[in-house]
Structure formats: C-alpha cells, structure tokens
Amino acid sequence: MAVLPSLNSIKVGLTIIYNGEPYQVQTANFVRMQQRKPVMQTKMRHLKTGKVLEINFKPGDSIEEAELEKRKATYLYSDENEVHFMDSSSYDQIAVPNGALSDRKGLLQEGMTADIVFFHDAPLTVHLPPKIDLKVTSAPPPIKGDSASNVTKAVTLETGLMLNVPLFIKEGDTIRINTDSLEYVERV
C-alpha cells in the first residue's frame, strides 16, 4: 500500500484506506483559512456499505491508497443473497453479495461481462459497462394528448427491471441505458 505524499494527492475517484476500510473519494476541496493550517475537506463513500462520510484531512495525516484488483468476469445467475459470476481467466465462480450491485442488479443479463473489484481477495463491488442495451417487454400505449415535454412512462425490460422512458418507446424496442444513473439514453 502506498502512502500519499501530501494532501494535494487526494483527488476525486481515489480509493483510500480510512480506519482500515476502503473508501472512494467523492469530493475533495483544499481549504486554506487565515491563521489556520490548510485542510482537505472530503466526502468519501465506503465501498462495502455505501455509507458516505465527511472527513477533513490535515497536513501530517498518514493517508494510504487502497490496492484494489479488478478481474473480468461473466454473469451467470442470481439468488436471493448473492450474484454469481465466473472469472474469465481462471474460470472460478465468484459470489458477490447483492449489496455490491444495489439497484443495478436488474441490469444483469446472462453472459454479460463486468469488472469485479476485489479488496484483500474479497469482492467489493461490480463495475458494469457504462451503457447497455435491453429489450422492452411490456410498455403501456401512450395516452392521446399527452405530449407535454419530458413526459415519461414506466416500461418493463427483459431482465424484469422497470424504467421510465419517453412516450414513443413501445413494446419490442431495444433501448440503451446508462448503468450509473439507471436512466434511458436512447432507442437503438
């Protein structure tokens, strides 16, 4: 594990060890006030629980960068507690807790490739591709006269996920979804 040389090394997206646990920096602002020592104000998300902390680091604080390992894996199946993947290089099965995917579990399709992030050989989280394409299996017809801007309707996708999309999307369409925000991007 590498110790960061200064407060200026703390950047958004960096993964650090805080109290023995892995955190990812969400925001980092360097603040210098009169008559006081400078501090780095951060918001960090715990990579296991998703909990967000606000921490101020002072000069002289020892900050370690977390050593994370990414492995390519193929999605196999899910059960009520875990999501199961197969490591693409060793062909070992990897069981990831449902909490690592949270609300993105509904985007998984059999055979889909994802990156699993490990910390001390334990799976932490799953990184899906930035955008994926899914087929609409159920969509209510648009209501006549409902043409105000940004009007959406709820549709069901092939994975069972419900998503709000524009009114012109119909059953059988394939749509592209942003996996980070879980939002409709475009019709494919």
C-alpha positions as a Python dict, from the first residue, in 0.01 Angstrom:
ca = {
    (1, 'M'): (0, 0, 0),
    (2, 'A'): (130, 339, -97),
    (3, 'V'): (120, 629, 147),
    (4, 'L'): (16, 953, -25),
    (5, 'P'): (289, 1221, -13),
    (6, 'S'): (61, 1523, 51),
    (7, 'L'): (-296, 1643, 89),
    (8, 'N'): (-290, 1757, -275),
    (9, 'S'): (-267, 1389, -375),
    (10, 'I'): (-627, 1332, -262),
    (11, 'K'): (-837, 1350, -578),
    (12, 'V'): (-1195, 1260, -671),
    (13, 'G'): (-1217, 889, -758),
    (14, 'L'): (-915, 790, -549),
    (15, 'T'): (-963, 486, -324),
    (16, 'I'): (-802, 517, 19),
    (17, 'I'): (-789, 323, 344),
    (18, 'Y'): (-957, 504, 635),
    (19, 'N'): (-985, 324, 972),
    (20, 'G'): (-883, 1, 798),
    (21, 'E'): (-1171, 15, 548),
    (22, 'P'): (-1175, 107, 175),
    (23, 'Y'): (-1334, 440, 81),
    (24, 'Q'): (-1365, 616, -253),
    (25, 'V'): (-1326, 995, -256),
    (26, 'Q'): (-1642, 1161, -394),
    (27, 'T'): (-1541, 1528, -344),
    (28, 'A'): (-1212, 1687, -241),
    (29, 'N'): (-1170, 2060, -166),
    (30, 'F'): (-847, 2214, -42),
    (31, 'V'): (-931, 2487, 211),
    (32, 'R'): (-681, 2739, 350),
    (33, 'M'): (-815, 2974, 617),
    (34, 'Q'): (-642, 3269, 778),
    (35, 'Q'): (-431, 3186, 1084),
    (36, 'R'): (-503, 2812, 1048),
    (37, 'K'): (-342, 2514, 886),
    (38, 'P'): (-486, 2409, 549),
    (39, 'V'): (-721, 2110, 535),
    (40, 'M'): (-854, 1884, 262),
    (41, 'Q'): (-1231, 1857, 303),
    (42, 'T'): (-1358, 1530, 156),
    (43, 'K'): (-1674, 1330, 112),
    (44, 'M'): (-1595, 959, 92),
    (45, 'R'): (-1816, 658, 16),
    (46, 'H'): (-1749, 331, 196),
    (47, 'L'): (-1700, 69, -76),
    (48, 'K'): (-1863, -214, 124),
    (49, 'T'): (-2164, -40, 279),
    (50, 'G'): (-2212, 265, 55),
    (51, 'K'): (-2222, 494, 360),
    (52, 'V'): (-2090, 848, 296),
    (53, 'L'): (-1857, 1023, 543),
    (54, 'E'): (-1733, 1381, 551),
    (55, 'I'): (-1371, 1388, 670),
    (56, 'N'): (-1118, 1673, 695),
    (57, 'F'): (-754, 1571, 650),
    (58, 'K'): (-478, 1790, 796),
    (59, 'P'): (-112, 1813, 695),
    (60, 'G'): (77, 1526, 855),
    (61, 'D'): (-216, 1281, 841),
    (62, 'S'): (-99, 947, 704),
    (63, 'I'): (-326, 852, 413),
    (64, 'E'): (-286, 517, 239),
    (65, 'E'): (-405, 443, -112),
    (66, 'A'): (-602, 117, -128),
    (67, 'E'): (-473, -158, -353),
    (68, 'L'): (-772, -282, -544),
    (69, 'E'): (-770, -558, -800),
    (70, 'K'): (-1008, -572, -1097),
    (71, 'R'): (-1098, -902, -1259),
    (72, 'K'): (-1310, -957, -1569),
    (73, 'A'): (-1600, -1191, -1503),
    (74, 'T'): (-1910, -1322, -1677),
    (75, 'Y'): (-2252, -1305, -1511),
    (76, 'L'): (-2405, -1648, -1451),
    (77, 'Y'): (-2710, -1617, -1223),
    (78, 'S'): (-2854, -1456, -909),
    (79, 'D'): (-3021, -1587, -597),
    (80, 'E'): (-3178, -1402, -305),
    (81, 'N'): (-2843, -1330, -131),
    (82, 'E'): (-2573, -1329, -398),
    (83, 'V'): (-2493, -1264, -761),
    (84, 'H'): (-2274, -1533, -921),
    (85, 'F'): (-2002, -1465, -1179),
    (86, 'M'): (-1734, -1674, -1348),
    (87, 'D'): (-1378, -1537, -1353),
    (88, 'S'): (-1284, -1501, -1722),
    (89, 'S'): (-923, -1612, -1673),
    (90, 'S'): (-935, -1882, -1401),
    (91, 'Y'): (-1297, -1999, -1459),
    (92, 'D'): (-1357, -1990, -1082),
    (93, 'Q'): (-1704, -1895, -964),
    (94, 'I'): (-1726, -1572, -765),
    (95, 'A'): (-2020, -1497, -537),
    (96, 'V'): (-2078, -1125, -485),
    (97, 'P'): (-2323, -1003, -216),
    (98, 'N'): (-2639, -839, -354),
    (99, 'G'): (-2544, -514, -177),
    (100, 'A'): (-2244, -470, -409),
    (101, 'L'): (-2482, -408, -701),
    (102, 'S'): (-2769, -243, -510),
    (103, 'D'): (-3029, -121, -762),
    (104, 'R'): (-2821, -216, -1070),
    (105, 'K'): (-2887, -589, -1024),
    (106, 'G'): (-3183, -556, -1263),
    (107, 'L'): (-2946, -467, -1549),
    (108, 'L'): (-2766, -803, -1546),
    (109, 'Q'): (-2812, -1037, -1841),
    (110, 'E'): (-2682, -1392, -1865),
    (111, 'G'): (-2339, -1393, -2029),
    (112, 'M'): (-2276, -1021, -1963),
    (113, 'T'): (-1914, -924, -1888),
    (114, 'A'): (-1834, -698, -1591),
    (115, 'D'): (-1535, -598, -1379),
    (116, 'I'): (-1536, -721, -1020),
    (117, 'V'): (-1330, -511, -780),
    (118, 'F'): (-1150, -701, -502),
    (119, 'F'): (-1001, -572, -177),
    (120, 'H'): (-787, -826, 14),
    (121, 'D'): (-922, -1105, -214),
    (122, 'A'): (-1283, -1030, -117),
    (123, 'P'): (-1524, -897, -384),
    (124, 'L'): (-1624, -539, -306),
    (125, 'T'): (-1825, -409, -595),
    (126, 'V'): (-1913, -475, -958),
    (127, 'H'): (-1843, -228, -1239),
    (128, 'L'): (-2084, -273, -1528),
    (129, 'P'): (-2018, -135, -1877),
    (130, 'P'): (-2115, 236, -1893),
    (131, 'K'): (-2413, 169, -2121),
    (132, 'I'): (-2608, -147, -2200),
    (133, 'D'): (-2889, -232, -2442),
    (134, 'L'): (-3207, -406, -2320),
    (135, 'K'): (-3531, -501, -2494),
    (136, 'V'): (-3867, -360, -2378),
    (137, 'T'): (-4104, -649, -2298),
    (138, 'S'): (-4402, -451, -2172),
    (139, 'A'): (-4499, -90, -2241),
    (140, 'P'): (-4836, 82, -2196),
    (141, 'P'): (-4963, 267, -2504),
    (142, 'P'): (-4921, 646, -2494),
    (143, 'I'): (-5227, 845, -2391),
    (144, 'K'): (-5360, 1073, -2666),
    (145, 'G'): (-5299, 1437, -2592),
    (146, 'D'): (-5016, 1357, -2351),
    (147, 'S'): (-4745, 1548, -2538),
    (148, 'A'): (-4603, 1792, -2286),
    (149, 'S'): (-4225, 1800, -2276),
    (150, 'N'): (-4039, 1537, -2073),
    (151, 'V'): (-4342, 1315, -2016),
    (152, 'T'): (-4239, 957, -1939),
    (153, 'K'): (-4399, 621, -1883),
    (154, 'A'): (-4286, 310, -1695),
    (155, 'V'): (-4188, 8, -1906),
    (156, 'T'): (-4066, -340, -1815),
    (157, 'L'): (-3738, -462, -1963),
    (158, 'E'): (-3630, -818, -2049),
    (159, 'T'): (-3450, -851, -1714),
    (160, 'G'): (-3765, -753, -1521),
    (161, 'L'): (-3638, -403, -1439),
    (162, 'M'): (-3893, -119, -1452),
    (163, 'L'): (-3765, 204, -1604),
    (164, 'N'): (-3912, 544, -1700),
    (165, 'V'): (-3873, 618, -2072),
    (166, 'P'): (-4018, 869, -2323),
    (167, 'L'): (-4372, 810, -2452),
    (168, 'F'): (-4264, 699, -2804),
    (169, 'I'): (-4095, 379, -2675),
    (170, 'K'): (-4310, 74, -2745),
    (171, 'E'): (-4301, -297, -2672),
    (172, 'G'): (-4026, -475, -2868),
    (173, 'D'): (-3796, -168, -2889),
    (174, 'T'): (-3437, -200, -2773),
    (175, 'I'): (-3318, 87, -2557),
    (176, 'R'): (-2977, 197, -2427),
    (177, 'I'): (-2945, 258, -2052),
    (178, 'N'): (-2680, 443, -1853),
    (179, 'T'): (-2569, 191, -1586),
    (180, 'D'): (-2450, 458, -1340),
    (181, 'S'): (-2767, 669, -1329),
    (182, 'L'): (-3016, 396, -1435),
    (183, 'E'): (-3163, 633, -1693),
    (184, 'Y'): (-3282, 595, -2051),
    (185, 'V'): (-3025, 723, -2304),
    (186, 'E'): (-3163, 642, -2649),
    (187, 'R'): (-3355, 398, -2863),
    (188, 'V'): (-3127, 158, -3051),
}
